[in-house]
């Protein structure tokens, strides 16, 4: 399979328009949070649906020192996955996600699970959305907590000494629907569910940092 994008260039820095946060001068602020375009080709025979996952494997495994002005997160600090998008049951006829199809900005308390039904793309309305990890990140924040379905872009800690990598991966699946019944499917749950059905996959990797010294 091949995955391409006008927005995400493999190995290159992600434009802040596709991020949750950006740098203004040296200060972190909220950004445009537009979902990037993705398109795929060379689909394996027998494909009945697609899933797309966006994740950052470089998130600090412990968040105690995140975004603390008097702290630094060393480059070799233990890391964990942070999921930014989970979408599956994309019909086999659909081979692209247009720019802005999965996010056109930040929604306080998160986009709903029927976000796709509110859009103009009838091709995607049969697809399903899981919760990204801003759901857990904002837990306890009275102004932001909620279930964050669909896409929300990068916002790595501004005090992190590591440039984060963002993996945009499309999976071709041999099943039309995964029949996931959970209300809020997480990254590990989706990856476990698709594992028996993966016929092929393709990935683009973008990078992003809010550390003014590294940027």
ABEGO torsion letter per residue (X at the ends): XBBBBAABBBGBBBBAAABABBBBEABBBBBAGBBBBBBBBGBBBGBABBBBBBBBAABBABAAABGBAABBBBAABBBBBBBABBBBGBBAABABBBBGAABAEBBBGEBBAAAAAABABAAAAABBBBBBAAAAAABGBAAABEBBBEBBBBBBBAABABBBBBBBBBBBBABABAGBABABBBAAAAAAAAAAABABBBBBBBBBBABAAAX
